[in-house]
Amino acid sequence: MELTAGHVWVMVAAALVLFMTPGLAFFYGGMTRAKAALNMMMMSFISIGIVGVVWVLWGASMSSGEGFMEIVGNPFASFGLVGVDATPDGYIKVGFAATFAIITVALISGAIADRAKFGAWSLFVPVWVTLVYCPLAYMVWGGGLFGPEGAIGKALGPAIDFAGGTVVHINAGVAALVLVLIIGNRRGFGKDPNHRPHNIPFVMLGAAILWFGWFGFNGGAATTAEQGGLIWVNTLAAPAAAMIGWLITERIRDGHPTSLGAASGVVAGLVAITPACANVDPIGALGLGLVAGIASALAVGLKFRWGFDDSLDVVGVHLVSGIIGTVALGFIAKPVDGVGGGLFYGGGMAQMWAQLAAAGIAIAFSAIMTAIIALAIHKTMGFRVSTEQENVGVDLSLHAETAYEFGVGGHGGSFQPLHDVMTGKNDAAVETKAPAAEGKESVQA
């Protein structure tokens, strides 16, 4: 079969989605303290490496094909992608799906910035993708429980999740919350003024890359020109409205809009439109984005009120806006060929029940499975760095690097042993090198 324009578009879309994970690394890296920036970015990059391998070996097989109890596919059915080339676009579909799995697990990392062991995270990634992401992807997209022929799909009607409201954002948001509750808060959370973004331009650059890549994220599965155009416009409209909603909320609540709020508002709108991008009209996308921007702007403050340290607002943005986008389809989904649709289009409550069931089961499944995985890791090898490592900074203590070199005549990436830094041995060397990473926060504070 010849390579068609449709095939090329899916490959380009997959590349756009893969580019989103380095964009996420910049977005998250800029939001951390200077002494944790590289570690935060590494958590995204290692996700690419590990999930890329897992997907080729068994992940793709587990998310499609013949399944077990409509919950998960057989990991050995096409282990190592054997037989995938039986269909002309088999490899293309596998590549596109892999990029979604990669960014989903990378999203979780923002909630545990500054305090997670890199080794523990590197173990969590393949286990979580295998036991949580792949089954949920199968249930929603692979012909499982929520599909037209699945048990829940037959009983309530198929849930709409065009590009990942449940599979990606609710899933990642719930997992992030579970990890925070198990690992605990950063030292000084809510009190230390140094817990603030060290590089806002990185945050805005990351948000821009995410928005750019999201046109492939949402549009890669478009099947017609009309649908592709609608998705593109909605992927523009919802984040634009969400950014405005977030900034207005900040202006009323805090007296000033912020660039961090603008970047976060864009991401909230992108999250909300993800499940709905092909099933709402542009006016609906504007309304959905506005609601998501306002709701997430208010939600991110709950971590201080309720005392859980969701460091980079994964819960407030991805879980909250993911739920909003998923449930909103029960109200604003357009009818298909005059049939169905949301409550506002005369479709009754049928679609609403399907959306609520999908969101509820996704939340419960992700919470239970993530808790089992995280507790197993935390109780064995430990998920959290030591107090000394956290004080020095996870960049230096885990990677022997810092993002910035402020010492005169110093060489980036070359440091004395961590033991010497912690014990104060060779104070002159410590003074010119190790605290350099911490000095940035003092300036920012």
C-alpha positions in Angstrom: 0.0 0.0 0.0 1.3 3.4 -0.9 2.1 6.0 1.7 -0.8 8.4 1.8 -1.2 11.9 3.1 -3.2 10.5 6.0 -0.3 8.3 6.9 2.1 11.2 6.8 -0.2 13.3 8.9 -0.4 10.7 11.7 3.4 10.4 11.7 3.8 14.2 11.9 1.2 14.3 14.6 3.1 11.6 16.5 6.3 13.7 16.3 4.4 16.7 17.6 3.1 14.7 20.6 6.6 13.4 21.3 7.9 16.9 21.2 5.4 17.8 23.9 7.3 15.8 26.5 10.5 17.9 26.2 8.1 20.9 26.3 6.7 19.5 29.5 10.3 19.2 30.8 10.8 23.0 30.2 7.4 23.8 31.7 8.1 21.7 34.8 11.8 22.5 35.0 11.1 26.3 35.1 8.6 25.9 37.9 11.0 24.2 40.3 13.8 25.6 42.3 17.1 26.1 40.5 18.7 23.2 42.4 16.0 20.7 41.2 15.6 21.9 37.6 17.7 19.2 35.9 16.2 16.4 37.9 12.7 17.6 37.0 13.6 17.6 33.3 15.3 14.2 33.6 12.1 12.7 35.0 10.4 13.6 31.7 13.3 12.5 29.5 13.7 9.1 31.2 10.0 8.6 30.7 10.6 8.8 26.9 13.4 6.3 27.2 11.6 3.7 29.4 8.1 3.9 27.9 9.6 3.8 24.4 11.1 0.4 25.2 8.0 -0.9 27.1 5.7 0.1 24.3 7.6 -1.8 21.7 8.0 -4.9 23.9 4.5 -5.3 25.4 2.7 -2.0 25.9 1.2 -1.7 22.4 0.0 -5.3 22.7 -1.7 -4.6 26.0 -3.6 -1.6 24.8 -5.3 -3.2 21.8 -6.4 -6.6 20.3 -8.0 -9.5 22.1 -8.5 -8.6 25.7 -8.9 -10.2 29.1 -12.4 -9.4 30.6 -12.5 -6.3 28.5 -9.9 -4.7 30.8 -6.5 -5.3 29.2 -5.0 -6.8 26.0 -2.7 -9.8 25.9 0.9 -8.6 26.3 2.2 -11.6 24.4 -0.2 -11.4 21.4 2.2 -9.1 19.6 5.2 -9.0 21.9 8.0 -7.0 20.3 5.5 -5.8 17.7 5.5 -9.2 16.0 2.7 -9.2 13.4 2.0 -5.5 13.7 3.2 -5.1 10.1 0.3 -7.3 8.9 -1.7 -4.1 8.4 -0.2 -1.3 6.3 -0.4 1.4 9.0 0.2 -0.9 12.0 3.6 0.6 12.9 2.3 4.2 12.4 -0.6 3.6 14.9 1.8 2.0 17.4 4.1 5.0 17.2 1.3 7.5 17.6 -0.1 5.6 20.6 3.4 5.4 22.2 3.7 9.2 22.5 0.5 9.4 24.5 1.7 6.8 27.0 5.0 8.7 27.3 3.6 12.1 28.2 0.9 10.6 30.5 3.5 9.2 32.9 5.7 12.3 32.5 2.8 14.5 33.6 2.7 12.7 37.0 6.3 13.7 37.9 5.4 17.4 38.4 3.6 16.6 41.6 6.6 15.1 43.4 9.3 17.7 42.3 12.4 18.2 44.5 12.0 15.1 46.6 11.7 11.8 44.7 14.5 9.3 44.2 15.4 9.1 40.5 15.8 5.3 40.8 12.4 4.9 42.4 10.8 7.0 39.6 12.6 5.0 37.0 11.0 1.8 38.4 7.6 3.4 38.9 7.4 4.5 35.2 7.4 1.0 33.5 5.3 -0.6 36.2 2.7 2.2 36.1 2.5 2.2 32.4 2.1 -1.5 32.3 -0.5 -1.9 35.1 -2.4 1.4 34.9 -2.0 3.2 31.6 -2.3 0.2 29.3 -5.4 -1.3 30.9 -7.2 2.1 30.9 -6.2 2.8 27.3 -7.6 -0.6 26.4 -10.9 0.0 28.2 -11.5 3.3 26.5 -9.8 3.0 23.1 -8.9 -0.6 22.6 -12.3 -2.2 22.4 -12.7 -2.7 26.2 -15.4 -1.9 28.8 -16.2 1.6 27.5 -16.2 0.9 23.8 -19.4 0.3 21.8 -19.1 -3.5 22.3 -18.0 -3.3 25.9 -20.2 -4.1 28.9 -20.4 -0.5 30.1 -20.6 0.8 26.6 -23.6 -1.4 25.8 -25.3 -0.5 29.1 -24.8 3.2 29.1 -23.6 4.0 25.6 -20.0 4.6 24.6 -18.1 7.3 26.6 -16.5 10.0 24.5 -12.8 10.5 25.0 -11.4 11.5 21.7 -7.8 12.3 22.8 -7.4 11.4 26.4 -9.5 13.1 29.1 -9.8 9.9 31.1 -6.8 7.9 29.8 -4.3 10.7 30.0 -5.4 13.6 32.3 -7.7 12.1 34.9 -5.4 9.1 35.1 -2.2 11.2 35.5 -3.9 13.7 37.9 -5.2 10.9 40.2 -1.8 9.1 40.2 -0.1 12.4 41.0 -2.3 12.9 44.0 -1.7 9.4 45.3 2.1 9.8 45.0 2.0 13.1 46.9 0.0 11.5 49.8 2.4 8.6 50.0 5.7 10.4 49.6 4.7 13.5 51.6 5.4 17.2 51.3 8.6 19.0 50.6 10.4 20.4 53.6 9.1 23.9 54.2 6.0 23.5 52.0 3.8 26.5 52.5 6.4 28.4 54.6 9.7 28.5 52.7 9.6 31.4 50.2 12.2 29.6 48.1 9.6 27.1 46.9 8.8 29.2 43.8 9.5 28.9 40.1 13.1 29.8 39.3 12.7 30.5 35.6 9.3 31.8 34.3 10.6 32.2 30.7 11.2 28.4 30.7 7.6 27.9 31.9 6.2 30.0 29.1 8.5 28.3 26.5 7.3 24.9 27.7 3.6 26.0 27.6 4.2 27.2 24.0 5.7 23.9 23.0 2.9 22.0 24.6 0.3 24.1 22.8 2.1 23.6 19.5 2.3 19.8 20.0 -1.3 19.6 21.2 -2.5 20.2 17.6 -1.1 16.8 16.9 -2.2 15.4 20.2 -5.9 16.2 19.4 -5.8 16.2 15.6 -3.8 13.1 14.9 -6.8 10.9 14.9 -9.0 13.1 12.7 -10.6 11.1 9.9 -12.0 13.9 7.7 -11.1 17.4 6.7 -14.2 18.7 8.5 -13.3 17.0 11.7 -9.6 18.0 11.4 -10.6 21.6 11.0 -13.0 21.5 13.9 -10.3 20.0 16.1 -7.8 22.6 15.1 -10.1 25.5 15.9 -11.2 24.0 19.2 -7.6 23.4 20.2 -7.0 27.1 19.6 -10.2 28.4 21.2 -10.4 26.5 24.5 -6.8 27.3 25.7 -7.2 30.9 24.6 -10.4 31.3 26.7 -8.9 29.4 29.6 -5.9 31.7 29.7 -8.3 34.7 29.8 -10.4 33.0 32.5 -7.3 32.2 34.6 -5.9 35.8 34.3 -9.3 37.4 35.2 -9.5 35.1 38.3 -6.0 36.2 39.3 -6.8 39.9 38.8 -9.9 39.7 40.9 -8.4 37.4 43.6 -4.8 38.7 43.8 -4.9 42.1 42.2 -2.6 41.2 39.3 -2.4 38.8 36.4 0.8 36.7 36.1 2.8 35.1 33.3 2.8 31.8 35.3 -1.0 32.1 35.3 -1.1 32.7 31.6 0.9 29.6 30.9 -1.0 27.5 33.4 -4.3 28.7 31.9 -3.3 27.6 28.5 -2.5 24.1 29.7 -5.8 23.9 31.7 -7.7 24.8 28.5 -5.8 22.2 26.5 -6.6 19.6 29.1 -10.3 20.4 29.1 -10.7 20.3 25.3 -8.7 17.1 24.9 -11.7 14.6 25.3 -14.1 17.0 23.6 -12.1 18.4 20.7 -14.1 16.5 18.0 -17.5 16.6 19.6 -18.2 20.3 20.5 -18.6 23.3 18.4 -16.2 26.3 18.7 -18.6 28.2 20.9 -18.8 25.2 23.2 -15.0 25.1 23.2 -14.8 28.7 24.3 -17.2 28.1 27.1 -15.4 24.9 28.2 -12.1 26.7 28.2 -13.3 29.6 30.2 -14.8 27.3 32.9 -11.7 25.2 33.0 -9.4 28.2 33.3 -11.4 29.7 36.2 -11.9 26.3 38.0 -8.2 25.3 37.8 -7.0 28.8 38.9 -9.2 28.3 42.0 -8.3 24.7 42.5 -4.5 25.1 42.6 -4.9 27.0 45.9 -6.6 24.0 47.6 -3.2 22.3 48.1 -2.3 25.0 50.7 -5.7 24.8 52.3 -5.8 21.0 52.5 -2.1 20.5 53.1 -1.0 18.3 50.2 2.1 19.4 48.3 1.2 19.0 44.6 4.4 20.8 43.7 3.6 21.9 40.1 -0.2 21.7 40.2 -0.8 18.5 38.4 -3.9 17.8 40.4 -5.3 21.3 40.1 -4.8 21.5 36.4 -4.9 18.0 34.9 -7.3 16.3 37.2 -9.7 19.2 37.6 -9.7 20.3 34.0 -9.7 16.6 32.8 -12.8 15.9 34.8 -14.4 19.2 33.6 -13.7 18.3 29.9 -14.9 14.7 30.3 -18.1 15.5 32.2 -19.0 18.6 30.1 -19.6 16.3 27.1 -22.7 15.2 28.9 -24.0 18.8 28.4 -22.4 20.1 25.2 -21.6 17.1 23.0 -23.0 17.6 19.5 -25.4 15.0 18.1 -23.9 12.7 15.5 -26.1 12.6 12.4 -29.0 14.0 14.5 -28.7 11.2 17.1 -27.6 11.5 20.7 -25.7 14.5 21.9 -25.5 16.2 25.3 -28.2 17.5 27.5 -28.1 21.0 25.9 -28.7 19.5 22.5 -31.7 17.5 23.6 -29.9 14.3 24.0 -31.1 13.7 27.5 -29.0 12.2 30.3 -27.7 9.2 28.3 -24.3 10.7 27.4 -24.0 12.2 30.9 -24.2 8.8 32.5 -21.6 7.4 30.2 -19.2 10.3 30.9 -19.7 10.1 34.7 -19.1 6.4 34.6 -15.9 6.7 32.6 -14.6 9.5 34.9 -15.6 7.7 38.1 -14.1 4.3 37.1 -10.9 6.0 35.8 -10.5 7.8 39.1 -11.0 4.6 41.1 -8.9 2.4 38.9 -6.0 4.8 38.8 -6.1 5.5 42.5 -6.1 1.9 43.6 -3.5 0.7 41.2 -1.2 3.6 41.7 -1.4 3.3 45.5 -0.4 -0.4 45.3 2.5 0.3 43.0 3.7 3.4 44.9 3.4 1.8 48.4 5.4 -1.3 47.2 8.2 0.9 46.0 8.1 3.3 49.0 8.2 0.4 51.5 11.1 -1.4 49.8 13.6 0.8 48.1 12.0 4.1 49.3 10.6 6.7 47.0 11.9 9.8 48.8 15.4 11.2 49.0 17.0 11.9 52.4 16.7 15.2 54.2 20.4 15.9 53.4 19.9 15.3 49.7 16.8 17.4 49.7 18.6 20.3 51.4 21.6 20.1 49.0 19.2 19.8 46.0 18.3 16.7 44.0 20.3 17.9 41.0 23.6 17.8 42.8 22.8 14.9 45.1 21.3 12.6 42.5 23.0 13.6 39.3 26.2 15.4 40.4 25.1 18.3 38.1 23.4 21.7 38.5 21.4 23.6 35.9 23.5 26.8 36.4 27.1 27.5 37.1 27.7 30.7 39.0 31.2 30.0 40.4 34.0 32.1 39.0 36.2 29.8 36.8 34.1 26.8 37.5 33.3 24.1 35.1 29.6 23.1 34.7 28.9 19.5 35.6 32.1 18.9 37.6 31.7 18.6 41.4 33.4 17.4 44.5 31.9 14.2 46.0 28.5 14.6 47.5 29.8 13.4 50.9 32.2 16.3 51.0 29.4 18.8 50.2 27.1 17.4 53.0 29.8 17.2 55.6 31.4 20.6 54.8 34.8 19.1 53.8 36.7 21.4 51.6 34.5 24.4 52.4 36.1 26.6 49.8 35.1 24.2 47.0 31.6 23.9 48.4 31.3 27.7 48.7 32.1 28.2 45.0 30.1 25.3 43.6 27.3 23.6 45.6 25.5 26.7 47.0 25.6 28.3 43.6 22.5 26.4 42.7 20.8 27.6 45.9 21.8 31.2 45.4 19.4 31.5 42.5 16.4 30.9 44.7 17.6 33.5 47.2 17.7 36.1 44.4 14.2 35.0 43.2 12.8 35.1 46.8 
